[in-house]
């Protein structure tokens, strides 16, 4: 396999972007990534785009062709592929692109991720998202994603003594980080009391334990490492790419407090990279709910199983802690346009490794990890990046 570099990143703002359409968002992110990489459109060999449910959110399917067309690439007739794996669609699109470049099939590849979720009204977004759960055995009975993660949270509290305050601290920390990210959906400092006293969504999770409904897009440009220096001197390479799956419904698992898809995707990525969890300087993890960040830092091996809550409480995951988690604000404060999230996480890691993350820069970051989950953990990607 060839080594693969990320030579360009592009992000739109995340939030309720009523003045921008689905195609506006992905075109904006893609153009920014192309400019950042300094490539010309005619050099692009292929396009992969992650989108979870464009059909239900904006009535648009055939997303691969749409993105190529709206980016002005349709006359080049390049392969344009849409990838879907619920909230992990972005991470999966990146992995497909990575495999395409590593294998020698393509050289310059654009990876996009996009979702426009705020055009639907009422509880419709919740219903659409629930389509990523097991329709026959979960969603049919009225279970939503907040409810599934609430059950995980209750079990984690029961098994390991994780406290309500520790869950809330995840949201407090990520909102604090989001204050320093101009592209984040929320720029609002919150306290533990704010989280606990916010409207209840699914006990014990309140509104402030949840990631929001968001619009947004992100893009990356990949190329073989040996060509990266032709475009940039700020080269970041992908040193590990893991992907794994698990039972779709929670009841199919022996232990709902461990996401085996994360454990296996991480093992694959660490083995490929030849590193240990302690070598990671900064990570973006999938905090769709506060409990999800606690599970993630345990399953990625940053802390022992059951000690995630304590690590957050002790400040170890803050920007100045020994394992800085979600300096971008995470899904919680930056926003969670589901198809875009996995690509945006990697964009943040690239900015961190280039030393271009502004006020939220993690000092001396050289190796970073991005962790993207689909649904309640039935699919997962883990990518590890290093300064080349
Ligand atoms: N965090 C912080 N603030 C939020 C928020 C969140 N997650 N969601 C909404 N808000 C704010 C809004 O900005 C708004 O503020 P304003 O009154 O100052 O304008 C206010 O809360 C009410 O917003 P509204 O859109 O009416 O909230 P809602 O009740 O319709 O939705 C949730 C709130 C938590 C139910 C919704 O965000 C949600 O479903 N999140 C989970 C998404 C999800 O499941 N993703 C997939 C994960 S697997």
Boltz pocket constraint, residues with backbone or C-beta under 6 A from the ligand:
constraints:
  - pocket:
      binder: B
      contacts: [[A, 87], [A, 122], [A, 126], [A, 129], [A, 145], [A, 146], [A, 186], [A, 201], [A, 206], [A, 207], [A, 208], [A, 210], [A, 211], [A, 212], [A, 213], [A, 288], [A, 332], [A, 336], [A, 375], [A, 376]]
      max_distance: 6.0
